[in-house]
Amino acid sequence: MNSLLSARNAFLLSLLMAFSLPVAARQKTKEITGLYIQPTNASLIGRGPDQAVASITFSPQTGLPQTITVKLEGSTDIRDIERATLYLSDRADRFDPRSLHTAIAMAKPAGNRLTFSTKFARKTNTHKVTLWLCLDIAGTAREGNAVKTSFLSIDALPVADAPTTEHTIVPMRTLVWMPGDDGSVSYRIPGIVTCADGTLVACADKRKNHSGDLPADIDVLVKRSSDGGKTWSEPITVAKGTPDYGYGDAAMAISGNTITMVMVGGNGLWHSNPRKMQEMFVCRSTDGGKTWTEPRNITAQVYRGKNRPGGFFASGRGLVTSDGTIVFVAAMRTSAEWGGPLENILVYSRDEGKTWLTSDALRNNGDESKVVELADGRLLVSSRNRDANPNPRSYALTADLGKTWTPLARWEDMTGTNCNGAIIRYSAKNSGAESRILLHTLPADKDRVNLTLFVSKDSGKTWPYRKTICRGESAYSSLTILPNGNIGILSEEDDQIAYDIWFTEVSLDWLLSEK
């Protein structure tokens, strides 16, 4: 937590009790201009305090406001908003709810309005000033209800062309990683699992100097949550990179409280060659992610002497099947060509990760792929297409760990971009309607925006249900089932400089609803 105010904030606070100028001395127009209003990148808003919805930046020409009015028309139920706060911030692009901020004003809804009386004296400011509008959402707020906000007036003068922001209420939204945490420029490549004791374990790449892939100085980290995602531990380093050798693209598989994690390290996918391969590693935790074994090199077991110049594991999540087999999917280069074709194979272990085997390829020209076990015991692999449009994913099934595969098919009702996505089965039951429910995330757009959660009720044949998780910039994501039966999503959002990584909780009922 940053307890010290920036020099900018100190300057602003010095104005709080200063002499106020009359309205006419500062603003004589009928509308106030010179404002910059930016809604958050997110579509969803969690229950609980300090849920950011928009920032408003005042130029030196507008001065510092004494009163701000926000309208709430179009919100489903005003009672969902318990209180609102305007926080002073030195940045307009993102709000960090984990840090200490200076509250400039608070208000409770009155009718369809929020009226704030700020602590600012109305004197002209010498530089830009940003305030964040944050809402306290009631714990009883109904999931799926809409919250709409729009800045209506500043010091009784109308705000010109103010946008209306809309957010949908879900049970929880918490920030897990943010650019700048622990001095790192970027965090990417999220993965998440739920342990038998209810602990959530999230992993990510700590990309210290830039957002790019290997080769780079990258650590693989985890954070743990013992309260369902409300709070997260300090980061735990699983594999520590150096400027000469980094690690990344981790994926986890969970059985009880034992986590098997695979990752790659070294010179990167496209720099890899038979003389200097990108290497593959495995490590394990038997205590729910608190401690980890040193990464163990399994490169030779994965490559197995085949003429593959390089490869990597599909990051995020693998699985442990009902018979205890640990399964991940890898993408392997088939030629020396830079940016050339990749084939997808299963990489699996039947002895708790001691030794590893590989399957025949399910496809050529694939990319990051994810695997899920169906109720009938078959494995379904969802594979990212490198020629994305109009179908971003292809799939195939196997009943024998990849000795044979069904013909490759494409989902016609899942559209989006060629991006990493997540797939998971909702229930471990092998019978009943819930056993056939699959969940799949993907940015449903030609670009990496509009992260969407698709739902199938027929084991992946069709995907008729969908809900937007993040309307703005959004990319990789991972899924887990929470102890209360809800779904946890760990996702990259808001790529301004670099992505934030957010945890979101939603219910199956909401995903299947019409709202």
N, C-alpha and C positions, 0 to 999 in steps of 0.2 A: 504494500500500500504506500502510495506517495503522500506523505504527510506534510511536505513542504510545498507551499504555493509557488508557482513560477513567478518570474519578475513581472510578467504581464498581469497575472492575477493580483499581485501585490499592488500594482498601480491602480487596478480597478477598485480594489477594496478601499484605497485611499479616497475614492470619490464618494463613498457610501453616505457620508454625513455632510457632504459639501453643499454649498449654497445652490438652490434650484432656480433656474431661469424660467420665466413664464413661457407657456406654449408658443405664443405669438413670436417670441424672440428667436425661437429655434425653427419652427415649422409653420409655414403659412399656406402650404398647398392643401388641397382637399383630400389627397391620398398620400400616404407615406411611401416613399420609394427608397432605393439604395439598400434594400434588404436582400439577403440570399437565404432561402429556405430549402433545406435538404431533408426529405424523408429518409428514414433508414432503408437500407438495402433489403431488410427482412420482410416477409409476409406475415409472420406469426409473432405473437406476443404471449409471454408466459404469465401465469398467476404469480403474485408476489410483488415486492417493491421495486422501484426504479427500473421500470421497463421503458427503454428509450424508444421514442416514435419519430422524432424529427429534431433537427437543429435549426436555429435562426441566427444569422450573422449580421451584425449592424456595421455599416461602413462609418467612417469618420463623419460623413455628411449627415447621417441620420441622428447622431448623438445617442445618448444612453436613455433607455425608456424608464418611465416611472410606473406605467400601467400597461399590461398586455392582456388582451382578451382572446381566448381560443374558443371556437365553437365546436360542438360535439354532435351536430345534426347527422343523422344516419347511423349512429351507434345503436346496436341492438337493445342494450339495456344500460342506461346511465349508471345504475347501481353497481355495475361491474367495476367502475372507477372509484376507488376509495379516496384517493388524493392524487394531486399532481405537483411536481416540483420542477422549477427551472434551475438548472445547474450551470455555473460558469465553467467554461472549458477553453483550453488553448488550441483545440482542433475541432473542425467541423465535419470531418470525414467519418469518425467513429467515436463511440462512447464506451468507456471501460467501466462497467458497473462494479468491478472489484476494487477500484481505486477510490480514494477520498476526493470528493469534489465540494466546492463551495456552493451552498444553496442560496440563490438570490431571491427566490420567492416560492411560496407554497399556496395552494388553493384547493378547495373542494368543489365538486360540481354544484352549480345552482341552476336548475333548469337544464338547458342545453349549452351552458357556458361555463368556462373557467376564467376567473378574473384574478390576475396576479398584480399585487402591489410590490414592486421591486425595492431593493435597498439602494438602488442607484440614485444619486442626485442627478438632475437633468442638466448635465454639463456636456459640452462637446467632447467626444473621445478623440484621441490622436491616432488610434489604429483600430483595426477590426476587433470586434468583440463577439464571441459566440456563446449562445445559451443553448442548452439541451432541454427539451421537453420530455420529462419522464413521468410515467404513470404507475401508481400502485394499484395492481389489479387484484380484486377480491379473491380470496381462496374459494369462495362459493360461485365464482363466475362460471357460466356454462361454456364448456368447450364448443367452439364453432361460432360463438357470438362475435360480432364485428365491433371494433372500436374505430371510430373515425374522428379525426382532428383536423382543424384548419385554423391558422392564425387569422383572426378577424380584424383586430385593430391594435394600434400602438398609440397610447395616449389619446384615445378616442378618435384617432384618424384611421380610416380604413386602410387595410393592407392591400396593395395592388396585386392582382393575379396570384393570390395565395393558393398553393396546391392543397388538395385534401388528401391526407394519408389514411390508409385503411390497413388494419391489422386484424388477424383472426386469433382469438384466444385459444390457447392450448394449455395443458397442465403445467409445463415447465419449459423455460429457456435459460440456459446458463452458458457463459463464455468460459471456454477451457484454455485456449491458447490465443495469443494476439501478437502481431508483429511488435518487436521491441521487448517482449518478455525475456528476462535474463540476458538482455543485450543481443538477442538474435534477430536478424533482419526478417526471417520468415519461418513459419511452421506450415508443413504440408503433409499430405498423405495420411488421413485419419483412419484408425481402426478401433473397434470397440467390442468387448465381450462381457458377458454376465457370468460371474462365478456362482457356484452352488450356494454359497453363503450370502448371496445378494450383492456382493461387491462388484462395482463396475470398474473395468480396467480399459483405459483409452491409450492408444499409442499414436505417435506422430514423428515425422522427421523434424529435427531442429536444424534448419538450414541457415547456418550462422551468417553467411556473407551475401547470399542472394537466394532467389527462389528456384534456381535451376537444379536439375538432376545431377547425379554423379557423372563425372568425378568432381568432388567438392568436399569441403570440411563439414560433414553432416553427422550428428548424433541421432540415435534412435532412443526416444524417451517414452515413458509411460506416466500417467497419472491415475490415481485410484479415487473412487468415491464410495463411501460406506453409507450414504444417505440418499441413494437413488438419483444422484446427479446434481443435488442442490449445491454441494461444495466439493472441491477437488483438492487432492493432496499436492504438495510440492512435487516437482518432476523427479522421477527416478531414471537414471541413465542406464539403459540396457547395453548399448554398444556405443563407445565413445570414439568419434572420428578425430582425425588430425588434418592439417592442411595437405598432407601427402596421401591420406587414405581415409575415406569416409564410408559410412554405412547408410542404408536407406531402404525404402519401399518394403516396410515390414508388414507381415500378415500374421494373425493369431488364430489358433484353434483352441477351444476350451473343452475340458472334461472335468467335472467337479470343480475343484479349485486349482487344477493343474493347467497351465497355459503353455502351449508349444508355439514359439514364434520363429518364423523364417524371415530372412532378409538377404540383401545382396551387399557387396562391398567392393571397393576398388575403383577401376578405371572407367566404369560406365558402360552402358549397353552397346553403344555404337563405336566406342574406342576399343572394346574388347576384341581380342584376336587369339588364335590358338597358342601364341607364345606368351600372352599375358591376358588371361581370361578375367572377365568380371566374375568374382567369386560368390558362392552361395553359402549361407550359414544358418545354423539352427541354435536356439537356446531355449531353456525351459525355466518355468517358475512353478513350484509346488505349493506356494503359500499365497495364492491370489495376487501375484504381481509385486509383492514386497521385495523379494530378492530374486536374482536371476543367475543362471549359470553363465560362464563365459561363452561367447559365440563360438560354435564348433564348425569347422569347415567341412561341408559336404559336397563341394563342387564336383569331385570325381564321381560321386554316386549319382549326381543329376545328369552330368554330361555323358558318362558311361562310354567314353571313347568315340562318340558319334561326332561327325564333322559339323559342329555347331559353334560358330565364332563367339556367341554370347547368348545370355538369357537373363530373365529376372522372374521373380514371383509376382503374381498379381496381388497388389497390396490390399490391406484391409482385414479380410477374414477368410480363413479356410474352415474346415469342419472336422469333427471326430464322428465317424459313422456309428450306427447302432451296434456294430460288432467291434468297435474300438479302433478302427483304422483311421489314422490321421491323414487327411487329404488336403493338398493345396493344388492350385493350377499355376503353371509356369508358361511364359511366352519365350520361345527359343528362336534365335536367328537361324536361317537356313542357308544363308549365303554371306559372302564377304562384303556385299554391296551396302554402302551407308544408307540407312533408311529402308533397307530391303524387307522382304517378307518375313513374317514370324509365324511359327506354328505353335499351337497350344497342346500341352501334355499335362496329365496328372502326375504329381509327385507325391508319393504316399509311403507311409510306414505302418507296419503291422506289429512292431515291437516297441511301442511308446517312444519312437523317435531315435532309436539306436542306429538303425539302418534304413536306407531309403531306396525305393524303386520308382521306375517311371513307366508310363503307359505309352501305347501308340498314340500318334497325333490324332486329335479329333478334327482338326482343320488346318489349312494354310491361310495366310493373310489375316490372321487374327491379331489380338492384342491382349490387354488386360481382361482376364476372365474370372468368373466366380462360380463356385460349385455349391449345390444344395442337395441334400438327400430327400427323396420323395417318400411318401408313406409306404409305397410298395418296395422300398429298398434300392431302387435305381438312383443313380446320380444324374442330375441335370446340370450342365455347364452352360452358363450365359456368357457369351464371348463378345467383346467389343469389336465391331467392324472397323477396319481402317478406311473403308469406303462408305462412310456413315449414311449419307442420305439416300433414300428416305428412311431406311431401316437401320437404326444404330446398333442393334444387337442381333446375333444369331445364336442358336442353341442346338445342342445334341444331347442324347442320353446314352448311358451305358449301364449294363447290369453286371459287368465283370471287370470293374476297375480299369476300363479303357482298352481291353483287348479288342473289343468290338464297339462300334458306335452306330447310332441311328443316323440316317442322312441329315446333313446340316439343314436347318430350317430357320426362317425369320418370322418374328412376331409382327404382324401387320398393324396391331393396335397399340404398339409402343413406339412412339416417334421421339426423336431427339437428336443430340449431337454425339459424335464419337468420343465419348468420355468414359472414364472408369465409373462403374456403378456398383451397387450392392444388391445381393439377393439372399433371402433367408426364409426358412419355413416358420410359420407362426407357432405351431404346436409340435411337440415331440410325439404326440399320440399317433398311432398307426391306423386309426379308424375314426369315423365321424367327420362332420363337415369341417371342423377346424384343422384336421390333418391335411386337408387339401389346399389350405390358404398359403399362398406365397406372397412375399413383399419384395419389391424391386425399386431401387432409386435410380434416377437418371435425369440430367438436365434436359427438359422437354422443349428444346429450341434448337435452332441451327447453330447458336453460340452457347457458351457456357453460362447460361442464365436459366432461371425458372426451374430450379431443382424440384423434381416431382417424385412423389411416392406412388407407385402403381400397385394395385392389389389384384391377385388372381384367386378365384375360389375353386378352380378346377386343375390344380397342380401345374399351372403354367401354360395351359392351352390358350387361354384368353386373359386379357388384362382390362376389364371394363371399368374398374374404379381407379380414380386418381385424385390426389390432392397436392396442391402446391406447397412446398416446404419453404422455398426462398425464391421470391419473384425476380430478384436482382442477380448480380454476379454470384455464381455458385458452381462448384465443380465436384471434386471427389467426395464420397460419403461412405458411411458404414452403418450397419443396422445391428440391433440386438433386441432380444425380448427381455423386458424388465420383470422383476419378481411379482409385481401387481398385475401382470398381463398386458400392460401397455407396451408400446414400441419406443425404443430409444434410437435416435438418429444422431450421428456425429458427422458434421459436414463442414466443408470449406465454403465460406461466404465472404462477400464484399472484398473483391480483389483491387482495392485501392492501395497501391504500393505492394501489398501482399495480403493473403487471405487471413481472416479470423477463422478459428475452429470453434463451432458452437455445438452444444448438446441440446437436443430438443426431445421432449416427451409428448407423444400423441397416443390416442386410444384407437383400438380397432373399430369401435362403434362410430367414431368420427370419420375414419377413413372410408367406411362403408355407407356413410350417410349421404343424403342428397345435398346438404349444405356445403 
